[in-house]
Amino acid sequence: MLQNPTLSTSEVIERTVSNLPKCSNVFTPKLSTLKRSLYRYHKSAYQSQEPMSLADISVPEIYRKTFDDDKFLQYDSEDNRRIMIFATQENIKVNLKTLLALNRLDLS
């Protein structure tokens, strides 16, 4: 089995099937069947259970920071009305400058 998480389902199937002997083509399922099976396996193996409530949502550490290791999850209320704010400090500064500029404009 290929161990490359960046490959698409089609690429994994094509690479695997292309390495099979030609005589096995008779026994190889259709591409759509292989894709469906691979999708089901991936879904069961790598996806967590659907949360039953907002309190069940847990944001993994990988989504709390950017690739540059900057804080990305700025706020999480962790209550029954669950509010999460995802932004970098730079995004917040840009938004604040925009709001201040709009506030100075006479929109009437």
Secondary structure, DSSP 8 states (H G I E B T S, - for coil): ----TTS-HHHHHHHHHHTS-GGGGGGS--HHHHHHHHHHHHHHHH-----SSGGG----GGGTB-TTS-B-EEEE--STT--EEE--HHHHHHHHHHHHHHHHS---
